[in-house]
Amino acid sequence: MDSDGAQIHISNGDDEQTQQNNQFMYGEDEETHGGGYDFDGGDNRRRDDITQHSEGHVDSSAGLRGTKSAFVAVAIYSFCDLLYNGTKTLALACQIYLDFSPDELELILRALMKLLKYENSHVLAYACSGISYLCDGKQKMVVEEQQLGTLIDRLIELINSESRVKTIAGLRALGSIVRWGSDSNIELIIERDILLSLECLLGEDDKYYVKNACWIISNITARNENHIKAVIDSGLIEPLVDVVESYDLLDVKREAARAISNAIYGLLYKEQMKTSGKRQS
C-alpha cells in the first residue's frame, strides 16, 4: 500500500529465480562455462590453458621471455581467482548475515562499489548479488544517496551490456533498489533513462530479461502518479500487453500483468481521490 492508501502489488520476483538468487550467475551464457577469465577486459585465457603454460608448455626457443610470460599468466590467473572467491564470500555474507553494524555495512558497500568497477563477469555477478541481498535482507534501501547515482549508472551499463551474465546481474541489483528505494530514488533511476533500456529488454526472447524487466516496471508503477506517467509516456504499456498476450511462460505473463494492474489502479485511485475531494469541498 502506498503513502495514499492505494492497494498496489509490490513484486519481489517470487519464483525459483529469486529463491535461488545465485542461479543467474550460472545461466546458459558462454562466459560462465569453461573457466574463462576476463581480467579488466584483457587476458581471456582459460584455467587449463594457463596451467599448461605454467607447467612448462612453452616454446623452448622463446627462452627466458617465454618463462616470464608463463609467470605473468599464472599471476593474472591467481589474482582473478582470489578476487572471484573474495567477491563470492562477500556476497554469501550479505545473504546469510543480515544484522551488520553501521561500520560493517559501510565497509561492505565500499568494497562492493569497488568490485563493480571490474569487467570480470563472475566478479560482477557476485558483486551485484551482494547489493541485491543487502537491499532484500534489510527491507530498505541501504545505499546512501551520494553513492546511489554512481551505483545506478554502473548497473545501467551492465544492463545494456552484450553479456547475458552482466545484464541479468544488473537487473537483479537494480530491481532490489527499485523495490526498497524511496520515491526520490526511483526518480533518480528514471532520470537515467532506464525505462528505454527496459523497453528494449521486453522485446527479447530471453525469459530472464523479460521477467526482470517486468518486475522492475511493476515496482515502479506501484509508486506515485508521476512514476506511472513516466512509464506510460515511455511507451511501455503496449509491450507489456504484448508480453501478457503472447508470452508462453505464466510467471512472466503474471509479472507483466502486475505492472499494468498497478498502473491502472494507481491512476484510478488518484482520480477517485481527486473526485472525492471536489465533492467534499
Sequence and secondary structure as in RCSB ss.txt:
>XXXX:A:sequence
MDSDGAQIHISNGDDEQTQQNNQFMYGEDEETHGGGYDFDGGDNRRRDDITQHSEGHVDSSAGLRGTKSAFVAVA
IYSFCDLLYNGTKTLALACQIYLDFSPDELELILRALMKLLKYENSHVLAYACSGISYLCDGKQKMVVEEQQLGT
LIDRLIELINSESRVKTIAGLRALGSIVRWGSDSNIELIIERDILLSLECLLGEDDKYYVKNACWIISNITARNE
NHIKAVIDSGLIEPLVDVVESYDLLDVKREAARAISNAIYGLLYKEQMKTSGKRQS
>XXXX:A:secstr
  TT         TTHHHHTGGGGGGSS GGGSTT   GGG     HHHHHHHHTT S GGGTHHHHHHHHHHHH
HHHHHHHHHHHHHHHHHHHHH     HHHHHHHHHHHHHHTT   HHHHHHHHHHHHHHHHHHTS  S HHHHHH
HHHHHHHHHTSS HHHHHHHHHHHHHHHHHS HHHHHHHHHTTHHHHHHHHHTSS HHHHHHHHHHHHHHTTS H
HHHHHHHHTT HHHHHHHHHH S HHHHHHHHHHHHHHHHHHHHHHHHHHHHHHH 
